[in-house]
Amino acid sequence: MANQVYVVHPERQPHIGRVKDMAAGAVLIAAIAAGCVGIMIFLPKLIS
């Protein structure tokens, strides 16, 4: 993502880092949610 932004705007822009951090946070939240769904689906089958 950063490489595409740097091609369009080669000068340093501080808000780009903030946007990248927000995207990384969104990916982290999605991964945690996917893990919770996986646990809810498979835990009852593993227990029984």
mmCIF file of the N, C-alpha and C atoms, coordinates in Angstrom:
data_MODEL
# 
_entry.id   MODEL 
# 
loop_
_atom_site.group_PDB 
_atom_site.id 
_atom_site.type_symbol 
_atom_site.label_atom_id 
_atom_site.label_alt_id 
_atom_site.label_comp_id 
_atom_site.label_asym_id 
_atom_site.label_entity_id 
_atom_site.label_seq_id 
_atom_site.pdbx_PDB_ins_code 
_atom_site.Cartn_x 
_atom_site.Cartn_y 
_atom_site.Cartn_z 
_atom_site.occupancy 
_atom_site.B_iso_or_equiv 
_atom_site.pdbx_formal_charge 
_atom_site.auth_seq_id 
_atom_site.auth_comp_id 
_atom_site.auth_asym_id 
_atom_site.auth_atom_id 
_atom_site.pdbx_PDB_model_num 
ATOM 1   N N  . MET A 1 1  ? 0.825   -1.180  0.000  1.00 0.00 ? 1  MET A N  1 
ATOM 2   C CA . MET A 1 1  ? 0.000   0.000   0.000  1.00 0.00 ? 1  MET A CA 1 
ATOM 3   C C  . MET A 1 1  ? 0.879   1.258   0.000  1.00 0.00 ? 1  MET A C  1 
ATOM 4   N N  . ALA A 1 2  ? 1.901   1.237   0.780  1.00 0.00 ? 2  ALA A N  1 
ATOM 5   C CA . ALA A 1 2  ? 2.760   2.426   0.860  1.00 0.00 ? 2  ALA A CA 1 
ATOM 6   C C  . ALA A 1 2  ? 3.476   2.676   -0.454 1.00 0.00 ? 2  ALA A C  1 
ATOM 7   N N  . ASN A 1 3  ? 3.867   1.624   -1.129 1.00 0.00 ? 3  ASN A N  1 
ATOM 8   C CA . ASN A 1 3  ? 4.585   1.812   -2.397 1.00 0.00 ? 3  ASN A CA 1 
ATOM 9   C C  . ASN A 1 3  ? 3.711   2.510   -3.439 1.00 0.00 ? 3  ASN A C  1 
ATOM 10  N N  . GLN A 1 4  ? 2.430   2.160   -3.498 1.00 0.00 ? 4  GLN A N  1 
ATOM 11  C CA . GLN A 1 4  ? 1.536   2.818   -4.444 1.00 0.00 ? 4  GLN A CA 1 
ATOM 12  C C  . GLN A 1 4  ? 1.372   4.292   -4.094 1.00 0.00 ? 4  GLN A C  1 
ATOM 13  N N  . VAL A 1 5  ? 1.290   4.598   -2.817 1.00 0.00 ? 5  VAL A N  1 
ATOM 14  C CA . VAL A 1 5  ? 1.144   5.994   -2.397 1.00 0.00 ? 5  VAL A CA 1 
ATOM 15  C C  . VAL A 1 5  ? 2.407   6.773   -2.722 1.00 0.00 ? 5  VAL A C  1 
ATOM 16  N N  . TYR A 1 6  ? 3.569   6.169   -2.510 1.00 0.00 ? 6  TYR A N  1 
ATOM 17  C CA . TYR A 1 6  ? 4.817   6.869   -2.775 1.00 0.00 ? 6  TYR A CA 1 
ATOM 18  C C  . TYR A 1 6  ? 5.035   7.093   -4.261 1.00 0.00 ? 6  TYR A C  1 
ATOM 19  N N  . VAL A 1 7  ? 4.445   6.250   -5.113 1.00 0.00 ? 7  VAL A N  1 
ATOM 20  C CA . VAL A 1 7  ? 4.539   6.476   -6.556 1.00 0.00 ? 7  VAL A CA 1 
ATOM 21  C C  . VAL A 1 7  ? 3.731   7.719   -6.930 1.00 0.00 ? 7  VAL A C  1 
ATOM 22  N N  . VAL A 1 8  ? 2.548   7.858   -6.316 1.00 0.00 ? 8  VAL A N  1 
ATOM 23  C CA . VAL A 1 8  ? 1.692   9.001   -6.632 1.00 0.00 ? 8  VAL A CA 1 
ATOM 24  C C  . VAL A 1 8  ? 2.224   10.275  -5.981 1.00 0.00 ? 8  VAL A C  1 
ATOM 25  N N  . HIS A 1 9  ? 2.637   10.186  -4.708 1.00 0.00 ? 9  HIS A N  1 
ATOM 26  C CA . HIS A 1 9  ? 3.149   11.334  -3.956 1.00 0.00 ? 9  HIS A CA 1 
ATOM 27  C C  . HIS A 1 9  ? 4.521   10.974  -3.375 1.00 0.00 ? 9  HIS A C  1 
ATOM 28  N N  . PRO A 1 10 ? 5.598   11.231  -4.101 1.00 0.00 ? 10 PRO A N  1 
ATOM 29  C CA . PRO A 1 10 ? 6.929   10.817  -3.612 1.00 0.00 ? 10 PRO A CA 1 
ATOM 30  C C  . PRO A 1 10 ? 7.406   11.564  -2.361 1.00 0.00 ? 10 PRO A C  1 
ATOM 31  N N  . GLU A 1 11 ? 6.887   12.752  -2.093 1.00 0.00 ? 11 GLU A N  1 
ATOM 32  C CA . GLU A 1 11 ? 7.333   13.470  -0.904 1.00 0.00 ? 11 GLU A CA 1 
ATOM 33  C C  . GLU A 1 11 ? 6.739   12.831  0.355  1.00 0.00 ? 11 GLU A C  1 
ATOM 34  N N  . ARG A 1 12 ? 7.379   13.048  1.476  1.00 0.00 ? 12 ARG A N  1 
ATOM 35  C CA . ARG A 1 12 ? 6.972   12.462  2.759  1.00 0.00 ? 12 ARG A CA 1 
ATOM 36  C C  . ARG A 1 12 ? 5.677   13.109  3.244  1.00 0.00 ? 12 ARG A C  1 
ATOM 37  N N  . GLN A 1 13 ? 4.700   12.277  3.584  1.00 0.00 ? 13 GLN A N  1 
ATOM 38  C CA . GLN A 1 13 ? 3.429   12.773  4.088  1.00 0.00 ? 13 GLN A CA 1 
ATOM 39  C C  . GLN A 1 13 ? 3.094   12.040  5.379  1.00 0.00 ? 13 GLN A C  1 
ATOM 40  N N  . PRO A 1 14 ? 2.972   12.759  6.481  1.00 0.00 ? 14 PRO A N  1 
ATOM 41  C CA . PRO A 1 14 ? 2.787   12.097  7.781  1.00 0.00 ? 14 PRO A CA 1 
ATOM 42  C C  . PRO A 1 14 ? 1.466   11.357  7.913  1.00 0.00 ? 14 PRO A C  1 
ATOM 43  N N  . HIS A 1 15 ? 0.432   11.772  7.209  1.00 0.00 ? 15 HIS A N  1 
ATOM 44  C CA . HIS A 1 15 ? -0.849  11.085  7.370  1.00 0.00 ? 15 HIS A CA 1 
ATOM 45  C C  . HIS A 1 15 ? -0.862  9.713   6.713  1.00 0.00 ? 15 HIS A C  1 
ATOM 46  N N  . ILE A 1 16 ? 0.095   9.433   5.828  1.00 0.00 ? 16 ILE A N  1 
ATOM 47  C CA . ILE A 1 16 ? 0.160   8.119   5.194  1.00 0.00 ? 16 ILE A CA 1 
ATOM 48  C C  . ILE A 1 16 ? 0.473   7.059   6.239  1.00 0.00 ? 16 ILE A C  1 
ATOM 49  N N  . GLY A 1 17 ? 1.384   7.359   7.143  1.00 0.00 ? 17 GLY A N  1 
ATOM 50  C CA . GLY A 1 17 ? 1.709   6.409   8.211  1.00 0.00 ? 17 GLY A CA 1 
ATOM 51  C C  . GLY A 1 17 ? 0.519   6.141   9.108  1.00 0.00 ? 17 GLY A C  1 
ATOM 52  N N  . ARG A 1 18 ? -0.261  7.155   9.354  1.00 0.00 ? 18 ARG A N  1 
ATOM 53  C CA . ARG A 1 18 ? -1.455  6.992   10.189 1.00 0.00 ? 18 ARG A CA 1 
ATOM 54  C C  . ARG A 1 18 ? -2.483  6.095   9.495  1.00 0.00 ? 18 ARG A C  1 
ATOM 55  N N  . VAL A 1 19 ? -2.648  6.286   8.204  1.00 0.00 ? 19 VAL A N  1 
ATOM 56  C CA . VAL A 1 19 ? -3.586  5.460   7.448  1.00 0.00 ? 19 VAL A CA 1 
ATOM 57  C C  . VAL A 1 19 ? -3.114  4.010   7.433  1.00 0.00 ? 19 VAL A C  1 
ATOM 58  N N  . LYS A 1 20 ? -1.804  3.805   7.277  1.00 0.00 ? 20 LYS A N  1 
ATOM 59  C CA . LYS A 1 20 ? -1.267  2.441   7.305  1.00 0.00 ? 20 LYS A CA 1 
ATOM 60  C C  . LYS A 1 20 ? -1.485  1.802   8.666  1.00 0.00 ? 20 LYS A C  1 
ATOM 61  N N  . ASP A 1 21 ? -1.309  2.551   9.741  1.00 0.00 ? 21 ASP A N  1 
ATOM 62  C CA . ASP A 1 21 ? -1.550  2.022   11.075 1.00 0.00 ? 21 ASP A CA 1 
ATOM 63  C C  . ASP A 1 21 ? -3.019  1.649   11.273 1.00 0.00 ? 21 ASP A C  1 
ATOM 64  N N  . MET A 1 22 ? -3.922  2.475   10.744 1.00 0.00 ? 22 MET A N  1 
ATOM 65  C CA . MET A 1 22 ? -5.344  2.172   10.859 1.00 0.00 ? 22 MET A CA 1 
ATOM 66  C C  . MET A 1 22 ? -5.700  0.910   10.069 1.00 0.00 ? 22 MET A C  1 
ATOM 67  N N  . ALA A 1 23 ? -5.102  0.742   8.898  1.00 0.00 ? 23 ALA A N  1 
ATOM 68  C CA . ALA A 1 23 ? -5.348  -0.457  8.105  1.00 0.00 ? 23 ALA A CA 1 
ATOM 69  C C  . ALA A 1 23 ? -4.820  -1.700  8.821  1.00 0.00 ? 23 ALA A C  1 
ATOM 70  N N  . ALA A 1 24 ? -3.661  -1.579  9.440  1.00 0.00 ? 24 ALA A N  1 
ATOM 71  C CA . ALA A 1 24 ? -3.110  -2.707  10.189 1.00 0.00 ? 24 ALA A CA 1 
ATOM 72  C C  . ALA A 1 24 ? -3.996  -3.044  11.386 1.00 0.00 ? 24 ALA A C  1 
ATOM 73  N N  . GLY A 1 25 ? -4.540  -2.043  12.044 1.00 0.00 ? 25 GLY A N  1 
ATOM 74  C CA . GLY A 1 25 ? -5.465  -2.282  13.145 1.00 0.00 ? 25 GLY A CA 1 
ATOM 75  C C  . GLY A 1 25 ? -6.729  -2.975  12.676 1.00 0.00 ? 25 GLY A C  1 
ATOM 76  N N  . ALA A 1 26 ? -7.231  -2.594  11.515 1.00 0.00 ? 26 ALA A N  1 
ATOM 77  C CA . ALA A 1 26 ? -8.423  -3.248  10.971 1.00 0.00 ? 26 ALA A CA 1 
ATOM 78  C C  . ALA A 1 26 ? -8.152  -4.710  10.649 1.00 0.00 ? 26 ALA A C  1 
ATOM 79  N N  . VAL A 1 27 ? -6.987  -5.001  10.128 1.00 0.00 ? 27 VAL A N  1 
ATOM 80  C CA . VAL A 1 27 ? -6.624  -6.385  9.842  1.00 0.00 ? 27 VAL A CA 1 
ATOM 81  C C  . VAL A 1 27 ? -6.513  -7.181  11.144 1.00 0.00 ? 27 VAL A C  1 
ATOM 82  N N  . LEU A 1 28 ? -5.944  -6.578  12.172 1.00 0.00 ? 28 LEU A N  1 
ATOM 83  C CA . LEU A 1 28 ? -5.833  -7.254  13.465 1.00 0.00 ? 28 LEU A CA 1 
ATOM 84  C C  . LEU A 1 28 ? -7.210  -7.566  14.038 1.00 0.00 ? 28 LEU A C  1 
ATOM 85  N N  . ILE A 1 29 ? -8.123  -6.613  13.972 1.00 0.00 ? 29 ILE A N  1 
ATOM 86  C CA . ILE A 1 29 ? -9.476  -6.836  14.484 1.00 0.00 ? 29 ILE A CA 1 
ATOM 87  C C  . ILE A 1 29 ? -10.179 -7.929  13.690 1.00 0.00 ? 29 ILE A C  1 
ATOM 88  N N  . ALA A 1 30 ? -10.012 -7.942  12.367 1.00 0.00 ? 30 ALA A N  1 
ATOM 89  C CA . ALA A 1 30 ? -10.627 -8.975  11.538 1.00 0.00 ? 30 ALA A CA 1 
ATOM 90  C C  . ALA A 1 30 ? -10.058 -10.352 11.875 1.00 0.00 ? 30 ALA A C  1 
ATOM 91  N N  . ALA A 1 31 ? -8.760  -10.436 12.134 1.00 0.00 ? 31 ALA A N  1 
ATOM 92  C CA . ALA A 1 31 ? -8.148  -11.714 12.491 1.00 0.00 ? 31 ALA A CA 1 
ATOM 93  C C  . ALA A 1 31 ? -8.645  -12.209 13.843 1.00 0.00 ? 31 ALA A C  1 
ATOM 94  N N  . ILE A 1 32 ? -8.790  -11.316 14.796 1.00 0.00 ? 32 ILE A N  1 
ATOM 95  C CA . ILE A 1 32 ? -9.316  -11.706 16.112 1.00 0.00 ? 32 ILE A CA 1 
ATOM 96  C C  . ILE A 1 32 ? -10.761 -12.177 15.984 1.00 0.00 ? 32 ILE A C  1 
ATOM 97  N N  . ALA A 1 33 ? -11.560 -11.471 15.182 1.00 0.00 ? 33 ALA A N  1 
ATOM 98  C CA . ALA A 1 33 ? -12.955 -11.867 14.973 1.00 0.00 ? 33 ALA A CA 1 
ATOM 99  C C  . ALA A 1 33 ? -13.028 -13.235 14.308 1.00 0.00 ? 33 ALA A C  1 
ATOM 100 N N  . ALA A 1 34 ? -12.177 -13.483 13.322 1.00 0.00 ? 34 ALA A N  1 
ATOM 101 C CA . ALA A 1 34 ? -12.165 -14.784 12.652 1.00 0.00 ? 34 ALA A CA 1 
ATOM 102 C C  . ALA A 1 34 ? -11.772 -15.888 13.622 1.00 0.00 ? 34 ALA A C  1 
ATOM 103 N N  . GLY A 1 35 ? -10.826 -15.615 14.490 1.00 0.00 ? 35 GLY A N  1 
ATOM 104 C CA . GLY A 1 35 ? -10.442 -16.605 15.500 1.00 0.00 ? 35 GLY A CA 1 
ATOM 105 C C  . GLY A 1 35 ? -11.578 -16.906 16.452 1.00 0.00 ? 35 GLY A C  1 
ATOM 106 N N  . CYS A 1 36 ? -12.314 -15.877 16.870 1.00 0.00 ? 36 CYS A N  1 
ATOM 107 C CA . CYS A 1 36 ? -13.461 -16.090 17.768 1.00 0.00 ? 36 CYS A CA 1 
ATOM 108 C C  . CYS A 1 36 ? -14.547 -16.912 17.095 1.00 0.00 ? 36 CYS A C  1 
ATOM 109 N N  . VAL A 1 37 ? -14.818 -16.632 15.832 1.00 0.00 ? 37 VAL A N  1 
ATOM 110 C CA . VAL A 1 37 ? -15.823 -17.412 15.099 1.00 0.00 ? 37 VAL A CA 1 
ATOM 111 C C  . VAL A 1 37 ? -15.365 -18.857 14.966 1.00 0.00 ? 37 VAL A C  1 
ATOM 112 N N  . GLY A 1 38 ? -14.108 -19.058 14.666 1.00 0.00 ? 38 GLY A N  1 
ATOM 113 C CA . GLY A 1 38 ? -13.582 -20.423 14.572 1.00 0.00 ? 38 GLY A CA 1 
ATOM 114 C C  . GLY A 1 38 ? -13.701 -21.174 15.877 1.00 0.00 ? 38 GLY A C  1 
ATOM 115 N N  . ILE A 1 39 ? -13.430 -20.503 16.979 1.00 0.00 ? 39 ILE A N  1 
ATOM 116 C CA . ILE A 1 39 ? -13.567 -21.146 18.292 1.00 0.00 ? 39 ILE A CA 1 
ATOM 117 C C  . ILE A 1 39 ? -15.026 -21.491 18.560 1.00 0.00 ? 39 ILE A C  1 
ATOM 118 N N  . MET A 1 40 ? -15.936 -20.564 18.247 1.00 0.00 ? 40 MET A N  1 
ATOM 119 C CA . MET A 1 40 ? -17.356 -20.840 18.479 1.00 0.00 ? 40 MET A CA 1 
ATOM 120 C C  . MET A 1 40 ? -17.863 -22.011 17.641 1.00 0.00 ? 40 MET A C  1 
ATOM 121 N N  . ILE A 1 41 ? -17.311 -22.188 16.458 1.00 0.00 ? 41 ILE A N  1 
ATOM 122 C CA . ILE A 1 41 ? -17.764 -23.275 15.593 1.00 0.00 ? 41 ILE A CA 1 
ATOM 123 C C  . ILE A 1 41 ? -17.141 -24.609 16.001 1.00 0.00 ? 41 ILE A C  1 
ATOM 124 N N  . PHE A 1 42 ? -15.849 -24.637 16.251 1.00 0.00 ? 42 PHE A N  1 
ATOM 125 C CA . PHE A 1 42 ? -15.153 -25.902 16.441 1.00 0.00 ? 42 PHE A CA 1 
ATOM 126 C C  . PHE A 1 42 ? -15.013 -26.349 17.880 1.00 0.00 ? 42 PHE A C  1 
ATOM 127 N N  . LEU A 1 43 ? -15.102 -25.448 18.851 1.00 0.00 ? 43 LEU A N  1 
ATOM 128 C CA . LEU A 1 43 ? -14.920 -25.855 20.244 1.00 0.00 ? 43 LEU A CA 1 
ATOM 129 C C  . LEU A 1 43 ? -15.959 -26.878 20.702 1.00 0.00 ? 43 LEU A C  1 
ATOM 130 N N  . PRO A 1 44 ? -17.240 -26.700 20.404 1.00 0.00 ? 44 PRO A N  1 
ATOM 131 C CA . PRO A 1 44 ? -18.209 -27.731 20.832 1.00 0.00 ? 44 PRO A CA 1 
ATOM 132 C C  . PRO A 1 44 ? -17.906 -29.105 20.217 1.00 0.00 ? 44 PRO A C  1 
ATOM 133 N N  . LYS A 1 45 ? -17.424 -29.141 18.989 1.00 0.00 ? 45 LYS A N  1 
ATOM 134 C CA . LYS A 1 45 ? -17.109 -30.422 18.347 1.00 0.00 ? 45 LYS A CA 1 
ATOM 135 C C  . LYS A 1 45 ? -15.870 -31.051 18.974 1.00 0.00 ? 45 LYS A C  1 
ATOM 136 N N  . LEU A 1 46 ? -14.924 -30.212 19.396 1.00 0.00 ? 46 LEU A N  1 
ATOM 137 C CA . LEU A 1 46 ? -13.708 -30.753 20.028 1.00 0.00 ? 46 LEU A CA 1 
ATOM 138 C C  . LEU A 1 46 ? -13.993 -31.244 21.450 1.00 0.00 ? 46 LEU A C  1 
ATOM 139 N N  . ILE A 1 47 ? -14.900 -30.599 22.140 1.00 0.00 ? 47 ILE A N  1 
ATOM 140 C CA . ILE A 1 47 ? -15.220 -31.003 23.512 1.00 0.00 ? 47 ILE A CA 1 
ATOM 141 C C  . ILE A 1 47 ? -15.961 -32.324 23.532 1.00 0.00 ? 47 ILE A C  1 
ATOM 142 N N  . SER A 1 48 ? -16.910 -32.510 22.598 1.00 0.00 ? 48 SER A N  1 
ATOM 143 C CA . SER A 1 48 ? -17.705 -33.751 22.611 1.00 0.00 ? 48 SER A CA 1 
ATOM 144 C C  . SER A 1 48 ? -17.029 -34.900 21.923 1.00 0.00 ? 48 SER A C  1 
# 
